Each structure stands twice: as structure tokens, then as C-alpha cells.
């Protein structure tokens, strides 16, 4: 990346939002960079001075998006406090994530479908983002029944179960309803650790 004319933080954020929206709307091959720059109020010369390509900007924008979502989830988990149960901790993080995904269907499509479709490196970025939540589930080993035999990769399996549901809903055009699936998605995450009876009870609590 060249730094002859640095784009300020506010303009960079606008650029990230606009280029991801363009990707979700048109796809990589049909991105209208001129329209993106016009909407983001970024001069073409400044873009050229900061990015080697449209793809380079997309990767930076995607990193900004996933970093923001990661922060939102971790903050929500932390707000349950040190005395909160592991189940409450997990549910708070899921609620925060699903709320964000439900708010913007186009952004959610970019997150799980449009950007990963750019190629192997982009797919790896998405998988790394999903996998980054596994450490947040480590407390589930202590919450599990004493005689439970948990597989070594149980955290990854739990994340994968939630990821599969979220991916299916977004691809089917139902991102706006993801928050309504919080009870079911929470069940899919909790059940490998605490079993169907306890996970089912937590699901009923979420259903109110």
C-alpha cells in the first residue's frame, strides 16, 4: 500500500461501507469504483495512492467489518459480569451477533457469501473469523456434567453448528429474521457441552 495521500479514518469507513455494499449488490466483476468513490466522497487519486487494487480495498473493508463484529460479541459476553453463568455468557454474545446480522441483510450477505466467494484467500478469512469465536466457548467444559466426555474439538463443532444455521438463513434471504432464531441457535451451541435436557431448558427460557 502506498501512503502518498492518506485517507482519513472517517473517509476510510465510508469507503469500506460503500465498497462492501457494491460487492454485495453487483459482485466483484461489476463493481463501479467511480460510484463507490463518489458515494464515499473519496477522490480517485487518494484511492490510487492508498490501494493497489479494488480487491485490496475489499480485504481491508472485510477486516474492518469482522473486527467490529468480533468486538461487539466480546463486549456483550463481558457485560454478563464475572458472576454470570457460562450459558448466559454465550447467549449474550449470540444475541449481539444475531442482532447485528439482522439489521443489515446486505452486509450479512457480504459477510458469509459475497466476500468468501472471491476465492480461497477470502474464504480462509471468513473461516478464520468464524473460528475466532471458539475460544469464547472454552468455559463450556467446566459447565458440562462431570461424567461428560467431550471431544477435543467440541468448541469448533459448536461454532460450526451455529455457522451452518446462520449461513443457510442468510443465503436464503432470511437474514432479517436471524434474531428470532436465537433460541434455536443457542441450543445448537450449548448442546454439545451440557446435553439436550439442559440446553433445551435454556432454549425455553430464551423463548420466554
C-alpha positions as CSV (number, residue, x, y, z in Angstrom):
1,X,0.0,0.0,0.0
2,X,1.3,3.5,-0.9
3,X,0.9,6.3,1.5
4,X,1.3,9.5,-0.6
5,X,-2.2,10.7,0.4
6,X,-3.5,9.0,3.5
7,X,-7.3,8.7,3.6
8,X,-8.6,9.8,7.0
9,X,-10.5,7.5,9.3
10,X,-14.0,8.8,8.6
11,X,-13.5,8.7,4.8
12,X,-12.0,5.2,5.1
13,X,-15.0,4.0,7.0
14,X,-17.3,5.4,4.3
15,X,-15.2,3.7,1.7
16,X,-15.4,0.4,3.5
17,X,-19.2,0.6,3.8
18,X,-19.7,1.6,0.1
19,X,-17.3,-0.9,-1.4
20,X,-18.8,-3.8,0.6
21,X,-22.3,-2.7,-0.4
22,X,-21.2,-2.6,-4.0
23,X,-19.8,-6.1,-3.8
24,X,-23.0,-7.4,-2.3
25,X,-25.1,-5.7,-4.9
26,X,-23.1,-6.3,-8.1
27,X,-20.3,-8.8,-7.4
28,X,-16.6,-8.2,-7.9
29,X,-16.6,-8.1,-11.7
30,X,-19.2,-5.4,-11.9
31,X,-18.1,-3.1,-9.1
32,X,-18.4,0.5,-10.2
33,X,-15.5,2.1,-8.4
34,X,-16.4,5.5,-9.6
35,X,-19.8,5.3,-7.9
36,X,-18.2,3.9,-4.8
37,X,-15.8,6.8,-4.6
38,X,-18.5,9.3,-5.3
39,X,-20.7,8.0,-2.5
40,X,-17.8,7.7,-0.1
41,X,-16.5,11.2,-1.1
42,X,-13.0,9.9,-1.7
43,X,-11.0,11.3,-4.6
44,X,-9.8,8.8,-7.2
45,X,-6.3,10.0,-6.7
46,X,-6.4,9.3,-3.0
47,X,-7.8,5.8,-3.6
48,X,-5.0,5.0,-6.1
49,X,-2.4,6.3,-3.6
50,X,-3.7,4.0,-0.8
51,X,-4.7,0.8,-2.6
52,X,-3.1,-1.3,-5.2
53,X,-6.4,-2.7,-6.4
54,X,-10.2,-2.9,-5.7
55,X,-9.5,-6.3,-4.1
56,X,-7.0,-4.8,-1.7
57,X,-9.6,-2.3,-0.5
58,X,-12.2,-5.1,-0.2
59,X,-9.9,-7.2,2.0
60,X,-9.3,-4.2,4.2
61,X,-13.0,-3.4,4.4
62,X,-13.8,-7.0,5.3
63,X,-11.3,-7.0,8.1
64,X,-12.8,-3.8,9.4
65,X,-16.3,-5.5,9.3
66,X,-15.2,-8.7,11.1
67,X,-13.2,-6.8,13.7
68,X,-16.3,-4.7,14.5
69,X,-18.5,-7.8,14.8
70,X,-15.8,-9.5,16.9
71,X,-15.7,-6.6,19.3
72,X,-19.4,-6.4,19.6
73,X,-19.7,-10.1,20.6
74,X,-16.8,-9.9,23.1
75,X,-18.2,-6.8,24.7
76,X,-21.6,-8.4,25.0
77,X,-20.1,-11.5,26.6
78,X,-18.2,-9.4,29.1
79,X,-21.3,-7.5,30.1
80,X,-22.7,-10.6,31.8
81,X,-20.1,-10.0,34.5
82,X,-17.8,-12.4,36.4
83,X,-20.7,-14.0,38.2
84,X,-22.8,-14.8,35.1
85,X,-23.1,-18.4,34.1
86,X,-21.4,-19.7,31.0
87,X,-24.7,-20.2,29.4
88,X,-25.7,-16.6,29.9
89,X,-22.3,-15.5,28.6
90,X,-22.8,-17.5,25.4
91,X,-26.3,-16.3,24.9
92,X,-25.3,-12.7,25.3
93,X,-22.7,-13.0,22.6
94,X,-25.1,-14.7,20.3
95,X,-27.8,-12.2,20.8
96,X,-25.4,-9.3,20.0
97,X,-24.1,-11.0,16.8
98,X,-27.6,-12.0,15.6
99,X,-28.9,-8.5,16.3
100,X,-26.2,-7.0,14.1
101,X,-26.7,-9.5,11.3
102,X,-30.5,-9.0,11.4
103,X,-30.1,-5.2,11.0
104,X,-28.4,-5.3,7.6
105,X,-29.2,-8.1,5.2
106,X,-26.9,-6.9,2.5
107,X,-23.9,-6.6,4.9
108,X,-24.7,-10.1,6.2
109,X,-24.7,-11.5,2.7
110,X,-21.3,-9.9,2.1
111,X,-20.0,-11.4,5.3
112,X,-20.9,-15.0,4.6
113,X,-21.4,-15.3,0.9
114,X,-20.3,-12.5,-1.4
115,X,-16.8,-11.9,0.0
116,X,-15.9,-15.5,0.7
117,X,-16.9,-16.2,-2.9
118,X,-13.9,-14.1,-4.1
119,X,-11.6,-17.1,-3.8
120,X,-9.6,-19.3,-1.5
121,X,-7.9,-16.5,0.4
122,X,-11.2,-14.7,1.0
123,X,-12.8,-18.0,2.1
124,X,-10.0,-18.5,4.6
125,X,-10.6,-15.0,6.0
126,X,-14.3,-15.9,6.7
127,X,-13.4,-19.3,8.2
128,X,-10.8,-17.6,10.5
129,X,-13.5,-15.1,11.6
130,X,-15.9,-17.9,12.4
131,X,-13.2,-19.9,14.2
132,X,-12.2,-16.9,16.3
133,X,-15.3,-17.4,18.4
134,X,-14.3,-20.9,19.5
135,X,-12.2,-19.7,22.5
136,X,-15.2,-17.9,23.9
137,X,-16.8,-21.3,24.4
138,X,-14.0,-22.9,26.4
139,X,-15.8,-22.4,29.7
140,X,-18.3,-24.9,28.5
141,X,-16.0,-27.7,29.5
142,X,-16.4,-26.6,33.2
143,X,-20.2,-26.2,32.7
144,X,-20.5,-29.8,31.3
145,X,-21.6,-32.7,33.5
146,X,-18.7,-34.2,35.4
147,X,-19.0,-37.5,33.6
148,X,-19.4,-36.0,30.1
149,X,-16.8,-37.0,27.6
150,X,-16.3,-34.0,25.3
151,X,-14.4,-34.3,22.1
152,X,-11.2,-32.3,21.8
153,X,-12.7,-30.1,19.1
154,X,-16.0,-29.5,20.8
155,X,-15.7,-25.7,20.6
156,X,-15.1,-25.8,16.9
157,X,-18.1,-28.2,16.4
158,X,-20.4,-25.9,18.4
159,X,-19.3,-22.9,16.3
160,X,-19.8,-24.9,13.1
161,X,-23.3,-25.8,14.1
162,X,-24.3,-22.2,14.6
163,X,-22.4,-21.1,11.5
164,X,-24.4,-23.6,9.4
165,X,-27.7,-22.2,10.6
166,X,-26.7,-18.6,10.1
167,X,-25.3,-19.3,6.6
168,X,-28.4,-21.1,5.5
169,X,-30.7,-18.3,6.6
170,X,-28.6,-15.6,5.1
171,X,-28.2,-17.3,1.7
172,X,-32.0,-18.0,1.7
173,X,-32.6,-14.3,2.1
174,X,-33.8,-14.5,5.7
175,X,-31.1,-12.6,7.4
176,X,-33.6,-10.1,8.9
177,X,-35.2,-13.0,10.9
178,X,-31.9,-14.3,12.4
179,X,-32.5,-12.7,15.8
180,X,-35.8,-14.6,16.1
181,X,-33.7,-17.9,15.8
182,X,-31.7,-17.0,18.9
183,X,-33.2,-19.9,21.0
184,X,-32.6,-22.5,18.4
185,X,-29.1,-21.3,17.6
186,X,-28.2,-21.1,21.2
187,X,-29.4,-24.7,21.6
188,X,-27.1,-25.8,18.8
189,X,-24.1,-24.2,20.5
190,X,-24.9,-25.3,24.1
191,X,-26.0,-28.9,23.5
192,X,-22.5,-30.4,22.7
193,X,-21.4,-29.2,26.2
194,X,-24.4,-29.5,28.5
195,X,-26.6,-32.0,26.7
196,X,-30.1,-31.8,25.3
197,X,-32.0,-31.5,28.5
198,X,-30.1,-28.6,29.9
199,X,-29.7,-26.9,26.5
200,X,-33.5,-27.4,25.9
201,X,-34.2,-25.7,29.2
202,X,-32.1,-22.7,28.2
203,X,-33.8,-22.6,24.8
204,X,-37.2,-22.4,26.5
205,X,-36.0,-19.5,28.7
206,X,-35.0,-17.6,25.6
207,X,-38.4,-18.2,24.1
208,X,-39.9,-16.6,27.1
